[in-house]
Amino acid sequence: MTAARPLGELEAMGVRLMGPVEGLESALLLGPCVLGHPTRDPGDATPLRLGTGVTIRAFAVVYQGVELGDDVQVGHGALVREGNRIGAGSSIGSQAELAPGNVVGDRCRIHSGCFLSSTVLGNDVFCGPHVVFTDDPHPPCPSYLSCVGGARVGDRVSIGAGSVVAPGVSIGDGSLVGAGSVVTRDVPRGSVVVGNPARFTKERAELSCQAAIYGRPYEWQQLQR
């Protein structure tokens, strides 16, 4: 267990170190929280790795074997299991749960109450509150671990609140999933899909900005490049 900060100081802050943790010296820790929670493998000594400027808020639990990039924020009560890799500048909302094995790109926003399992998110992905990614096509199959597979989400994708994404689905770059949708099929690049099951309605480039701030919604993504 490595800590550049005195263990007594961390304990006084309500930070409980249960396993090896790297990068504590620059982290903002708002305890009580649990870092380096052991995995189910008693022989696993993989550390929790924190990038520069990570923030972890009260009641969060982050397992060992997790990599948090620079400036990642973990919200109140979030659970991040082993095998997760979170890119720089991304945030995990309050009460979100990341099951083992997710890969999250840079500058992603995973809002409150989301659930991810075996999912790959590209860069600049937005997941509204209570978005759920599933990874088991036929639960509770006893051979689950032989065919588990979550969604693959491209860059600059926005997924509205309360949506559900089925196992193995691919969502192309720049797509928009309307709130409350159930995505059971692949979504082509730049598409807008809505409904249960989610169906194509138009190209994202056809959307209009209701406030007339931009010529088209998401033009600001191009301006930020």
PyMOL CGO cylinders between C-alpha atoms (Angstrom):
from pymol import cmd
from pymol.cgo import CYLINDER

trace = [
    CYLINDER, 0.00, 0.00, 0.00, 1.62, 3.24, -1.10, 0.3, 1, 1, 1, 1, 1, 1,
    CYLINDER, 1.62, 3.24, -1.10, 0.67, 6.62, 0.26, 0.3, 1, 1, 1, 1, 1, 1,
    CYLINDER, 0.67, 6.62, 0.26, 2.69, 9.83, 0.14, 0.3, 1, 1, 1, 1, 1, 1,
    CYLINDER, 2.69, 9.83, 0.14, 0.22, 11.22, 2.67, 0.3, 1, 1, 1, 1, 1, 1,
    CYLINDER, 0.22, 11.22, 2.67, 0.35, 9.97, 6.27, 0.3, 1, 1, 1, 1, 1, 1,
    CYLINDER, 0.35, 9.97, 6.27, -2.09, 7.16, 6.96, 0.3, 1, 1, 1, 1, 1, 1,
    CYLINDER, -2.09, 7.16, 6.96, -3.31, 8.97, 10.06, 0.3, 1, 1, 1, 1, 1, 1,
    CYLINDER, -3.31, 8.97, 10.06, -4.22, 12.00, 7.98, 0.3, 1, 1, 1, 1, 1, 1,
    CYLINDER, -4.22, 12.00, 7.98, -6.24, 9.86, 5.57, 0.3, 1, 1, 1, 1, 1, 1,
    CYLINDER, -6.24, 9.86, 5.57, -8.02, 8.06, 8.41, 0.3, 1, 1, 1, 1, 1, 1,
    CYLINDER, -8.02, 8.06, 8.41, -8.91, 11.41, 9.99, 0.3, 1, 1, 1, 1, 1, 1,
    CYLINDER, -8.91, 11.41, 9.99, -10.51, 12.38, 6.67, 0.3, 1, 1, 1, 1, 1, 1,
    CYLINDER, -10.51, 12.38, 6.67, -12.56, 9.18, 6.69, 0.3, 1, 1, 1, 1, 1, 1,
    CYLINDER, -12.56, 9.18, 6.69, -10.58, 7.62, 3.84, 0.3, 1, 1, 1, 1, 1, 1,
    CYLINDER, -10.58, 7.62, 3.84, -10.22, 3.86, 4.24, 0.3, 1, 1, 1, 1, 1, 1,
    CYLINDER, -10.22, 3.86, 4.24, -7.42, 2.19, 2.28, 0.3, 1, 1, 1, 1, 1, 1,
    CYLINDER, -7.42, 2.19, 2.28, -8.22, -1.51, 1.87, 0.3, 1, 1, 1, 1, 1, 1,
    CYLINDER, -8.22, -1.51, 1.87, -5.58, -2.35, -0.74, 0.3, 1, 1, 1, 1, 1, 1,
    CYLINDER, -5.58, -2.35, -0.74, -2.70, -0.92, -2.76, 0.3, 1, 1, 1, 1, 1, 1,
    CYLINDER, -2.70, -0.92, -2.76, -3.31, 2.63, -4.04, 0.3, 1, 1, 1, 1, 1, 1,
    CYLINDER, -3.31, 2.63, -4.04, -1.01, 4.77, -6.19, 0.3, 1, 1, 1, 1, 1, 1,
    CYLINDER, -1.01, 4.77, -6.19, -1.27, 8.51, -6.79, 0.3, 1, 1, 1, 1, 1, 1,
    CYLINDER, -1.27, 8.51, -6.79, -2.80, 9.62, -3.51, 0.3, 1, 1, 1, 1, 1, 1,
    CYLINDER, -2.80, 9.62, -3.51, -0.53, 12.64, -3.20, 0.3, 1, 1, 1, 1, 1, 1,
    CYLINDER, -0.53, 12.64, -3.20, -2.46, 14.81, -5.67, 0.3, 1, 1, 1, 1, 1, 1,
    CYLINDER, -2.46, 14.81, -5.67, -5.98, 13.46, -5.11, 0.3, 1, 1, 1, 1, 1, 1,
    CYLINDER, -5.98, 13.46, -5.11, -8.81, 15.42, -3.52, 0.3, 1, 1, 1, 1, 1, 1,
    CYLINDER, -8.81, 15.42, -3.52, -10.46, 12.91, -1.19, 0.3, 1, 1, 1, 1, 1, 1,
    CYLINDER, -10.46, 12.91, -1.19, -13.73, 13.91, 0.44, 0.3, 1, 1, 1, 1, 1, 1,
    CYLINDER, -13.73, 13.91, 0.44, -14.31, 11.10, 2.90, 0.3, 1, 1, 1, 1, 1, 1,
    CYLINDER, -14.31, 11.10, 2.90, -15.72, 8.91, 4.11, 0.3, 1, 1, 1, 1, 1, 1,
    CYLINDER, -15.72, 8.91, 4.11, -14.79, 6.77, 1.10, 0.3, 1, 1, 1, 1, 1, 1,
    CYLINDER, -14.79, 6.77, 1.10, -13.18, 3.39, 0.41, 0.3, 1, 1, 1, 1, 1, 1,
    CYLINDER, -13.18, 3.39, 0.41, -10.17, 3.03, -1.90, 0.3, 1, 1, 1, 1, 1, 1,
    CYLINDER, -10.17, 3.03, -1.90, -8.51, -0.17, -3.08, 0.3, 1, 1, 1, 1, 1, 1,
    CYLINDER, -8.51, -0.17, -3.08, -11.38, -2.46, -2.08, 0.3, 1, 1, 1, 1, 1, 1,
    CYLINDER, -11.38, -2.46, -2.08, -10.24, -6.08, -2.65, 0.3, 1, 1, 1, 1, 1, 1,
    CYLINDER, -10.24, -6.08, -2.65, -11.52, -8.09, -5.59, 0.3, 1, 1, 1, 1, 1, 1,
    CYLINDER, -11.52, -8.09, -5.59, -12.95, -11.60, -5.29, 0.3, 1, 1, 1, 1, 1, 1,
    CYLINDER, -12.95, -11.60, -5.29, -9.50, -12.98, -6.15, 0.3, 1, 1, 1, 1, 1, 1,
    CYLINDER, -9.50, -12.98, -6.15, -7.53, -13.16, -2.88, 0.3, 1, 1, 1, 1, 1, 1,
    CYLINDER, -7.53, -13.16, -2.88, -4.26, -13.29, -4.84, 0.3, 1, 1, 1, 1, 1, 1,
    CYLINDER, -4.26, -13.29, -4.84, -4.93, -10.09, -6.79, 0.3, 1, 1, 1, 1, 1, 1,
    CYLINDER, -4.93, -10.09, -6.79, -2.45, -7.37, -5.82, 0.3, 1, 1, 1, 1, 1, 1,
    CYLINDER, -2.45, -7.37, -5.82, -3.16, -4.98, -8.71, 0.3, 1, 1, 1, 1, 1, 1,
    CYLINDER, -3.16, -4.98, -8.71, -3.18, -1.43, -7.32, 0.3, 1, 1, 1, 1, 1, 1,
    CYLINDER, -3.18, -1.43, -7.32, -5.77, 1.27, -7.74, 0.3, 1, 1, 1, 1, 1, 1,
    CYLINDER, -5.77, 1.27, -7.74, -4.03, 3.92, -9.85, 0.3, 1, 1, 1, 1, 1, 1,
    CYLINDER, -4.03, 3.92, -9.85, -5.07, 7.56, -9.52, 0.3, 1, 1, 1, 1, 1, 1,
    CYLINDER, -5.07, 7.56, -9.52, -4.00, 10.14, -12.09, 0.3, 1, 1, 1, 1, 1, 1,
    CYLINDER, -4.00, 10.14, -12.09, -3.14, 13.73, -11.24, 0.3, 1, 1, 1, 1, 1, 1,
    CYLINDER, -3.14, 13.73, -11.24, -5.94, 15.83, -9.81, 0.3, 1, 1, 1, 1, 1, 1,
    CYLINDER, -5.94, 15.83, -9.81, -8.48, 13.05, -9.24, 0.3, 1, 1, 1, 1, 1, 1,
    CYLINDER, -8.48, 13.05, -9.24, -11.48, 13.91, -7.02, 0.3, 1, 1, 1, 1, 1, 1,
    CYLINDER, -11.48, 13.91, -7.02, -13.32, 11.20, -5.07, 0.3, 1, 1, 1, 1, 1, 1,
    CYLINDER, -13.32, 11.20, -5.07, -16.38, 12.28, -3.11, 0.3, 1, 1, 1, 1, 1, 1,
    CYLINDER, -16.38, 12.28, -3.11, -18.02, 10.95, 0.03, 0.3, 1, 1, 1, 1, 1, 1,
    CYLINDER, -18.02, 10.95, 0.03, -19.28, 7.35, 0.21, 0.3, 1, 1, 1, 1, 1, 1,
    CYLINDER, -19.28, 7.35, 0.21, -17.66, 6.33, -3.07, 0.3, 1, 1, 1, 1, 1, 1,
    CYLINDER, -17.66, 6.33, -3.07, -16.09, 2.86, -3.26, 0.3, 1, 1, 1, 1, 1, 1,
    CYLINDER, -16.09, 2.86, -3.26, -13.29, 2.32, -5.79, 0.3, 1, 1, 1, 1, 1, 1,
    CYLINDER, -13.29, 2.32, -5.79, -11.78, -1.16, -6.09, 0.3, 1, 1, 1, 1, 1, 1,
    CYLINDER, -11.78, -1.16, -6.09, -8.18, -2.14, -6.66, 0.3, 1, 1, 1, 1, 1, 1,
    CYLINDER, -8.18, -2.14, -6.66, -7.30, -2.78, -10.30, 0.3, 1, 1, 1, 1, 1, 1,
    CYLINDER, -7.30, -2.78, -10.30, -8.97, 0.46, -11.42, 0.3, 1, 1, 1, 1, 1, 1,
    CYLINDER, -8.97, 0.46, -11.42, -7.19, 3.19, -13.41, 0.3, 1, 1, 1, 1, 1, 1,
    CYLINDER, -7.19, 3.19, -13.41, -8.52, 6.73, -13.07, 0.3, 1, 1, 1, 1, 1, 1,
    CYLINDER, -8.52, 6.73, -13.07, -6.98, 9.23, -15.51, 0.3, 1, 1, 1, 1, 1, 1,
    CYLINDER, -6.98, 9.23, -15.51, -6.00, 12.81, -14.76, 0.3, 1, 1, 1, 1, 1, 1,
    CYLINDER, -6.00, 12.81, -14.76, -8.78, 15.06, -13.42, 0.3, 1, 1, 1, 1, 1, 1,
    CYLINDER, -8.78, 15.06, -13.42, -11.35, 12.27, -13.17, 0.3, 1, 1, 1, 1, 1, 1,
    CYLINDER, -11.35, 12.27, -13.17, -14.20, 12.95, -10.75, 0.3, 1, 1, 1, 1, 1, 1,
    CYLINDER, -14.20, 12.95, -10.75, -16.05, 10.22, -8.85, 0.3, 1, 1, 1, 1, 1, 1,
    CYLINDER, -16.05, 10.22, -8.85, -19.38, 11.32, -7.35, 0.3, 1, 1, 1, 1, 1, 1,
    CYLINDER, -19.38, 11.32, -7.35, -21.04, 10.67, -4.02, 0.3, 1, 1, 1, 1, 1, 1,
    CYLINDER, -21.04, 10.67, -4.02, -21.83, 7.01, -3.42, 0.3, 1, 1, 1, 1, 1, 1,
    CYLINDER, -21.83, 7.01, -3.42, -20.47, 5.79, -6.77, 0.3, 1, 1, 1, 1, 1, 1,
    CYLINDER, -20.47, 5.79, -6.77, -19.17, 2.22, -7.06, 0.3, 1, 1, 1, 1, 1, 1,
    CYLINDER, -19.17, 2.22, -7.06, -16.27, 1.48, -9.42, 0.3, 1, 1, 1, 1, 1, 1,
    CYLINDER, -16.27, 1.48, -9.42, -15.37, -2.21, -9.58, 0.3, 1, 1, 1, 1, 1, 1,
    CYLINDER, -15.37, -2.21, -9.58, -12.07, -3.79, -10.66, 0.3, 1, 1, 1, 1, 1, 1,
    CYLINDER, -12.07, -3.79, -10.66, -10.84, -3.68, -14.25, 0.3, 1, 1, 1, 1, 1, 1,
    CYLINDER, -10.84, -3.68, -14.25, -12.27, -0.25, -15.09, 0.3, 1, 1, 1, 1, 1, 1,
    CYLINDER, -12.27, -0.25, -15.09, -10.18, 2.26, -17.05, 0.3, 1, 1, 1, 1, 1, 1,
    CYLINDER, -10.18, 2.26, -17.05, -11.49, 5.81, -16.96, 0.3, 1, 1, 1, 1, 1, 1,
    CYLINDER, -11.49, 5.81, -16.96, -10.00, 8.42, -19.30, 0.3, 1, 1, 1, 1, 1, 1,
    CYLINDER, -10.00, 8.42, -19.30, -8.77, 11.89, -18.40, 0.3, 1, 1, 1, 1, 1, 1,
    CYLINDER, -8.77, 11.89, -18.40, -11.33, 14.54, -17.56, 0.3, 1, 1, 1, 1, 1, 1,
    CYLINDER, -11.33, 14.54, -17.56, -14.25, 12.12, -17.25, 0.3, 1, 1, 1, 1, 1, 1,
    CYLINDER, -14.25, 12.12, -17.25, -16.81, 12.17, -14.44, 0.3, 1, 1, 1, 1, 1, 1,
    CYLINDER, -16.81, 12.17, -14.44, -18.82, 9.43, -12.74, 0.3, 1, 1, 1, 1, 1, 1,
    CYLINDER, -18.82, 9.43, -12.74, -22.03, 10.71, -11.18, 0.3, 1, 1, 1, 1, 1, 1,
    CYLINDER, -22.03, 10.71, -11.18, -23.50, 10.09, -7.76, 0.3, 1, 1, 1, 1, 1, 1,
    CYLINDER, -23.50, 10.09, -7.76, -24.77, 6.54, -7.16, 0.3, 1, 1, 1, 1, 1, 1,
    CYLINDER, -24.77, 6.54, -7.16, -23.48, 5.35, -10.54, 0.3, 1, 1, 1, 1, 1, 1,
    CYLINDER, -23.48, 5.35, -10.54, -22.20, 1.76, -10.68, 0.3, 1, 1, 1, 1, 1, 1,
    CYLINDER, -22.20, 1.76, -10.68, -19.45, 0.55, -12.98, 0.3, 1, 1, 1, 1, 1, 1,
    CYLINDER, -19.45, 0.55, -12.98, -19.33, -3.25, -12.93, 0.3, 1, 1, 1, 1, 1, 1,
    CYLINDER, -19.33, -3.25, -12.93, -15.99, -4.90, -13.82, 0.3, 1, 1, 1, 1, 1, 1,
    CYLINDER, -15.99, -4.90, -13.82, -14.34, -4.40, -17.18, 0.3, 1, 1, 1, 1, 1, 1,
    CYLINDER, -14.34, -4.40, -17.18, -15.47, -1.06, -18.62, 0.3, 1, 1, 1, 1, 1, 1,
    CYLINDER, -15.47, -1.06, -18.62, -13.26, 1.20, -20.73, 0.3, 1, 1, 1, 1, 1, 1,
    CYLINDER, -13.26, 1.20, -20.73, -14.28, 4.86, -20.67, 0.3, 1, 1, 1, 1, 1, 1,
    CYLINDER, -14.28, 4.86, -20.67, -12.63, 7.43, -22.93, 0.3, 1, 1, 1, 1, 1, 1,
    CYLINDER, -12.63, 7.43, -22.93, -11.60, 11.00, -22.20, 0.3, 1, 1, 1, 1, 1, 1,
    CYLINDER, -11.60, 11.00, -22.20, -14.03, 13.76, -21.19, 0.3, 1, 1, 1, 1, 1, 1,
    CYLINDER, -14.03, 13.76, -21.19, -17.03, 11.44, -20.77, 0.3, 1, 1, 1, 1, 1, 1,
    CYLINDER, -17.03, 11.44, -20.77, -19.98, 12.34, -18.55, 0.3, 1, 1, 1, 1, 1, 1,
    CYLINDER, -19.98, 12.34, -18.55, -21.62, 9.40, -16.79, 0.3, 1, 1, 1, 1, 1, 1,
    CYLINDER, -21.62, 9.40, -16.79, -24.47, 10.91, -14.82, 0.3, 1, 1, 1, 1, 1, 1,
    CYLINDER, -24.47, 10.91, -14.82, -26.15, 9.86, -11.59, 0.3, 1, 1, 1, 1, 1, 1,
    CYLINDER, -26.15, 9.86, -11.59, -27.54, 6.36, -11.29, 0.3, 1, 1, 1, 1, 1, 1,
    CYLINDER, -27.54, 6.36, -11.29, -25.99, 4.95, -14.48, 0.3, 1, 1, 1, 1, 1, 1,
    CYLINDER, -25.99, 4.95, -14.48, -24.97, 1.29, -14.71, 0.3, 1, 1, 1, 1, 1, 1,
    CYLINDER, -24.97, 1.29, -14.71, -22.20, 0.06, -17.03, 0.3, 1, 1, 1, 1, 1, 1,
    CYLINDER, -22.20, 0.06, -17.03, -20.96, -3.50, -17.53, 0.3, 1, 1, 1, 1, 1, 1,
    CYLINDER, -20.96, -3.50, -17.53, -18.29, -4.66, -20.01, 0.3, 1, 1, 1, 1, 1, 1,
    CYLINDER, -18.29, -4.66, -20.01, -18.91, -1.45, -21.97, 0.3, 1, 1, 1, 1, 1, 1,
    CYLINDER, -18.91, -1.45, -21.97, -16.53, 0.58, -24.12, 0.3, 1, 1, 1, 1, 1, 1,
    CYLINDER, -16.53, 0.58, -24.12, -17.18, 4.32, -24.41, 0.3, 1, 1, 1, 1, 1, 1,
    CYLINDER, -17.18, 4.32, -24.41, -15.24, 6.53, -26.82, 0.3, 1, 1, 1, 1, 1, 1,
    CYLINDER, -15.24, 6.53, -26.82, -14.25, 10.12, -26.10, 0.3, 1, 1, 1, 1, 1, 1,
    CYLINDER, -14.25, 10.12, -26.10, -16.74, 12.89, -25.24, 0.3, 1, 1, 1, 1, 1, 1,
    CYLINDER, -16.74, 12.89, -25.24, -19.65, 10.52, -24.57, 0.3, 1, 1, 1, 1, 1, 1,
    CYLINDER, -19.65, 10.52, -24.57, -22.63, 11.83, -22.57, 0.3, 1, 1, 1, 1, 1, 1,
    CYLINDER, -22.63, 11.83, -22.57, -24.78, 9.40, -20.58, 0.3, 1, 1, 1, 1, 1, 1,
    CYLINDER, -24.78, 9.40, -20.58, -27.80, 11.04, -18.95, 0.3, 1, 1, 1, 1, 1, 1,
    CYLINDER, -27.80, 11.04, -18.95, -29.10, 9.97, -15.54, 0.3, 1, 1, 1, 1, 1, 1,
    CYLINDER, -29.10, 9.97, -15.54, -30.02, 6.30, -15.11, 0.3, 1, 1, 1, 1, 1, 1,
    CYLINDER, -30.02, 6.30, -15.11, -28.70, 5.04, -18.43, 0.3, 1, 1, 1, 1, 1, 1,
    CYLINDER, -28.70, 5.04, -18.43, -28.20, 1.26, -18.22, 0.3, 1, 1, 1, 1, 1, 1,
    CYLINDER, -28.20, 1.26, -18.22, -25.79, -0.84, -20.31, 0.3, 1, 1, 1, 1, 1, 1,
    CYLINDER, -25.79, -0.84, -20.31, -26.37, -4.60, -20.11, 0.3, 1, 1, 1, 1, 1, 1,
    CYLINDER, -26.37, -4.60, -20.11, -23.96, -7.38, -21.06, 0.3, 1, 1, 1, 1, 1, 1,
    CYLINDER, -23.96, -7.38, -21.06, -25.82, -10.73, -20.76, 0.3, 1, 1, 1, 1, 1, 1,
    CYLINDER, -25.82, -10.73, -20.76, -28.03, -11.67, -23.74, 0.3, 1, 1, 1, 1, 1, 1,
    CYLINDER, -28.03, -11.67, -23.74, -29.87, -14.47, -21.90, 0.3, 1, 1, 1, 1, 1, 1,
    CYLINDER, -29.87, -14.47, -21.90, -29.79, -13.95, -18.12, 0.3, 1, 1, 1, 1, 1, 1,
    CYLINDER, -29.79, -13.95, -18.12, -29.20, -15.80, -15.89, 0.3, 1, 1, 1, 1, 1, 1,
    CYLINDER, -29.20, -15.80, -15.89, -27.30, -18.15, -18.20, 0.3, 1, 1, 1, 1, 1, 1,
    CYLINDER, -27.30, -18.15, -18.20, -24.80, -20.37, -16.27, 0.3, 1, 1, 1, 1, 1, 1,
    CYLINDER, -24.80, -20.37, -16.27, -22.30, -19.87, -19.14, 0.3, 1, 1, 1, 1, 1, 1,
    CYLINDER, -22.30, -19.87, -19.14, -22.56, -16.10, -18.85, 0.3, 1, 1, 1, 1, 1, 1,
    CYLINDER, -22.56, -16.10, -18.85, -18.81, -15.55, -18.67, 0.3, 1, 1, 1, 1, 1, 1,
    CYLINDER, -18.81, -15.55, -18.67, -18.29, -17.36, -21.99, 0.3, 1, 1, 1, 1, 1, 1,
    CYLINDER, -18.29, -17.36, -21.99, -20.39, -14.94, -24.02, 0.3, 1, 1, 1, 1, 1, 1,
    CYLINDER, -20.39, -14.94, -24.02, -20.52, -11.75, -21.97, 0.3, 1, 1, 1, 1, 1, 1,
    CYLINDER, -20.52, -11.75, -21.97, -20.27, -8.64, -24.10, 0.3, 1, 1, 1, 1, 1, 1,
    CYLINDER, -20.27, -8.64, -24.10, -21.33, -5.06, -23.52, 0.3, 1, 1, 1, 1, 1, 1,
    CYLINDER, -21.33, -5.06, -23.52, -21.97, -2.20, -25.92, 0.3, 1, 1, 1, 1, 1, 1,
    CYLINDER, -21.97, -2.20, -25.92, -19.40, -0.33, -27.99, 0.3, 1, 1, 1, 1, 1, 1,
    CYLINDER, -19.40, -0.33, -27.99, -20.05, 3.41, -28.14, 0.3, 1, 1, 1, 1, 1, 1,
    CYLINDER, -20.05, 3.41, -28.14, -18.19, 5.75, -30.48, 0.3, 1, 1, 1, 1, 1, 1,
    CYLINDER, -18.19, 5.75, -30.48, -16.96, 9.31, -29.93, 0.3, 1, 1, 1, 1, 1, 1,
    CYLINDER, -16.96, 9.31, -29.93, -19.28, 12.29, -29.27, 0.3, 1, 1, 1, 1, 1, 1,
    CYLINDER, -19.28, 12.29, -29.27, -22.35, 10.13, -28.63, 0.3, 1, 1, 1, 1, 1, 1,
    CYLINDER, -22.35, 10.13, -28.63, -25.16, 11.45, -26.41, 0.3, 1, 1, 1, 1, 1, 1,
    CYLINDER, -25.16, 11.45, -26.41, -27.51, 9.00, -24.67, 0.3, 1, 1, 1, 1, 1, 1,
    CYLINDER, -27.51, 9.00, -24.67, -30.63, 10.45, -23.03, 0.3, 1, 1, 1, 1, 1, 1,
    CYLINDER, -30.63, 10.45, -23.03, -31.81, 9.79, -19.50, 0.3, 1, 1, 1, 1, 1, 1,
    CYLINDER, -31.81, 9.79, -19.50, -33.35, 6.43, -18.67, 0.3, 1, 1, 1, 1, 1, 1,
    CYLINDER, -33.35, 6.43, -18.67, -32.19, 4.66, -21.82, 0.3, 1, 1, 1, 1, 1, 1,
    CYLINDER, -32.19, 4.66, -21.82, -31.25, 0.97, -21.89, 0.3, 1, 1, 1, 1, 1, 1,
    CYLINDER, -31.25, 0.97, -21.89, -28.58, -0.39, -24.24, 0.3, 1, 1, 1, 1, 1, 1,
    CYLINDER, -28.58, -0.39, -24.24, -28.65, -4.13, -24.98, 0.3, 1, 1, 1, 1, 1, 1,
    CYLINDER, -28.65, -4.13, -24.98, -25.58, -6.42, -24.98, 0.3, 1, 1, 1, 1, 1, 1,
    CYLINDER, -25.58, -6.42, -24.98, -23.23, -6.24, -27.94, 0.3, 1, 1, 1, 1, 1, 1,
    CYLINDER, -23.23, -6.24, -27.94, -24.82, -3.17, -29.53, 0.3, 1, 1, 1, 1, 1, 1,
    CYLINDER, -24.82, -3.17, -29.53, -22.60, -0.71, -31.42, 0.3, 1, 1, 1, 1, 1, 1,
    CYLINDER, -22.60, -0.71, -31.42, -23.48, 3.00, -31.42, 0.3, 1, 1, 1, 1, 1, 1,
    CYLINDER, -23.48, 3.00, -31.42, -21.65, 4.98, -34.10, 0.3, 1, 1, 1, 1, 1, 1,
    CYLINDER, -21.65, 4.98, -34.10, -19.77, 8.27, -33.70, 0.3, 1, 1, 1, 1, 1, 1,
    CYLINDER, -19.77, 8.27, -33.70, -21.87, 11.39, -33.27, 0.3, 1, 1, 1, 1, 1, 1,
    CYLINDER, -21.87, 11.39, -33.27, -25.17, 9.60, -32.67, 0.3, 1, 1, 1, 1, 1, 1,
    CYLINDER, -25.17, 9.60, -32.67, -28.00, 10.71, -30.39, 0.3, 1, 1, 1, 1, 1, 1,
    CYLINDER, -28.00, 10.71, -30.39, -30.19, 8.31, -28.40, 0.3, 1, 1, 1, 1, 1, 1,
    CYLINDER, -30.19, 8.31, -28.40, -33.43, 9.89, -27.16, 0.3, 1, 1, 1, 1, 1, 1,
    CYLINDER, -33.43, 9.89, -27.16, -34.41, 9.70, -23.50, 0.3, 1, 1, 1, 1, 1, 1,
    CYLINDER, -34.41, 9.70, -23.50, -36.10, 6.47, -22.44, 0.3, 1, 1, 1, 1, 1, 1,
    CYLINDER, -36.10, 6.47, -22.44, -35.03, 4.53, -25.52, 0.3, 1, 1, 1, 1, 1, 1,
    CYLINDER, -35.03, 4.53, -25.52, -34.25, 0.80, -25.57, 0.3, 1, 1, 1, 1, 1, 1,
    CYLINDER, -34.25, 0.80, -25.57, -31.41, 0.21, -28.02, 0.3, 1, 1, 1, 1, 1, 1,
    CYLINDER, -31.41, 0.21, -28.02, -31.45, -3.37, -29.34, 0.3, 1, 1, 1, 1, 1, 1,
    CYLINDER, -31.45, -3.37, -29.34, -29.72, -2.88, -32.71, 0.3, 1, 1, 1, 1, 1, 1,
    CYLINDER, -29.72, -2.88, -32.71, -26.59, -1.16, -33.96, 0.3, 1, 1, 1, 1, 1, 1,
    CYLINDER, -26.59, -1.16, -33.96, -26.94, 2.59, -34.48, 0.3, 1, 1, 1, 1, 1, 1,
    CYLINDER, -26.94, 2.59, -34.48, -25.24, 4.04, -37.59, 0.3, 1, 1, 1, 1, 1, 1,
    CYLINDER, -25.24, 4.04, -37.59, -22.88, 6.97, -37.29, 0.3, 1, 1, 1, 1, 1, 1,
    CYLINDER, -22.88, 6.97, -37.29, -24.57, 10.37, -36.94, 0.3, 1, 1, 1, 1, 1, 1,
    CYLINDER, -24.57, 10.37, -36.94, -28.06, 8.95, -36.37, 0.3, 1, 1, 1, 1, 1, 1,
    CYLINDER, -28.06, 8.95, -36.37, -30.88, 10.01, -34.07, 0.3, 1, 1, 1, 1, 1, 1,
    CYLINDER, -30.88, 10.01, -34.07, -32.78, 7.04, -32.61, 0.3, 1, 1, 1, 1, 1, 1,
    CYLINDER, -32.78, 7.04, -32.61, -35.80, 7.15, -30.29, 0.3, 1, 1, 1, 1, 1, 1,
    CYLINDER, -35.80, 7.15, -30.29, -38.28, 4.74, -28.74, 0.3, 1, 1, 1, 1, 1, 1,
    CYLINDER, -38.28, 4.74, -28.74, -38.73, 1.16, -27.50, 0.3, 1, 1, 1, 1, 1, 1,
    CYLINDER, -38.73, 1.16, -27.50, -37.24, -0.42, -29.47, 0.3, 1, 1, 1, 1, 1, 1,
    CYLINDER, -37.24, -0.42, -29.47, -35.14, 2.53, -30.63, 0.3, 1, 1, 1, 1, 1, 1,
    CYLINDER, -35.14, 2.53, -30.63, -35.70, 3.40, -34.28, 0.3, 1, 1, 1, 1, 1, 1,
    CYLINDER, -35.70, 3.40, -34.28, -33.98, 5.77, -36.66, 0.3, 1, 1, 1, 1, 1, 1,
    CYLINDER, -33.98, 5.77, -36.66, -35.77, 9.12, -37.00, 0.3, 1, 1, 1, 1, 1, 1,
    CYLINDER, -35.77, 9.12, -37.00, -33.28, 11.40, -38.75, 0.3, 1, 1, 1, 1, 1, 1,
    CYLINDER, -33.28, 11.40, -38.75, -29.64, 12.33, -39.11, 0.3, 1, 1, 1, 1, 1, 1,
    CYLINDER, -29.64, 12.33, -39.11, -28.23, 14.35, -36.25, 0.3, 1, 1, 1, 1, 1, 1,
    CYLINDER, -28.23, 14.35, -36.25, -27.19, 17.01, -38.77, 0.3, 1, 1, 1, 1, 1, 1,
    CYLINDER, -27.19, 17.01, -38.77, -30.91, 17.62, -39.44, 0.3, 1, 1, 1, 1, 1, 1,
    CYLINDER, -30.91, 17.62, -39.44, -31.63, 18.74, -35.87, 0.3, 1, 1, 1, 1, 1, 1,
    CYLINDER, -31.63, 18.74, -35.87, -32.24, 22.42, -35.12, 0.3, 1, 1, 1, 1, 1, 1,
    CYLINDER, -32.24, 22.42, -35.12, -31.07, 24.46, -32.13, 0.3, 1, 1, 1, 1, 1, 1,
    CYLINDER, -31.07, 24.46, -32.13, -34.22, 25.57, -30.31, 0.3, 1, 1, 1, 1, 1, 1,
    CYLINDER, -34.22, 25.57, -30.31, -32.43, 28.49, -28.66, 0.3, 1, 1, 1, 1, 1, 1,
    CYLINDER, -32.43, 28.49, -28.66, -30.86, 29.59, -31.97, 0.3, 1, 1, 1, 1, 1, 1,
    CYLINDER, -30.86, 29.59, -31.97, -27.46, 29.84, -30.30, 0.3, 1, 1, 1, 1, 1, 1,
    CYLINDER, -27.46, 29.84, -30.30, -25.90, 27.57, -32.92, 0.3, 1, 1, 1, 1, 1, 1,
    CYLINDER, -25.90, 27.57, -32.92, -26.90, 26.89, -36.49, 0.3, 1, 1, 1, 1, 1, 1,
    CYLINDER, -26.90, 26.89, -36.49, -27.22, 23.22, -35.56, 0.3, 1, 1, 1, 1, 1, 1,
    CYLINDER, -27.22, 23.22, -35.56, -27.03, 21.38, -32.23, 0.3, 1, 1, 1, 1, 1, 1,
    CYLINDER, -27.03, 21.38, -32.23, -23.58, 19.99, -31.46, 0.3, 1, 1, 1, 1, 1, 1,
    CYLINDER, -23.58, 19.99, -31.46, -21.79, 22.49, -33.71, 0.3, 1, 1, 1, 1, 1, 1,
    CYLINDER, -21.79, 22.49, -33.71, -19.92, 23.44, -30.55, 0.3, 1, 1, 1, 1, 1, 1,
    CYLINDER, -19.92, 23.44, -30.55, -18.19, 20.05, -30.66, 0.3, 1, 1, 1, 1, 1, 1,
    CYLINDER, -18.19, 20.05, -30.66, -16.53, 21.08, -33.91, 0.3, 1, 1, 1, 1, 1, 1,
    CYLINDER, -16.53, 21.08, -33.91, -15.62, 24.50, -32.49, 0.3, 1, 1, 1, 1, 1, 1,
    CYLINDER, -15.62, 24.50, -32.49, -13.87, 22.91, -29.50, 0.3, 1, 1, 1, 1, 1, 1,
    CYLINDER, -13.87, 22.91, -29.50, -11.53, 20.82, -31.64, 0.3, 1, 1, 1, 1, 1, 1,
]
cmd.load_cgo(trace, "trace")
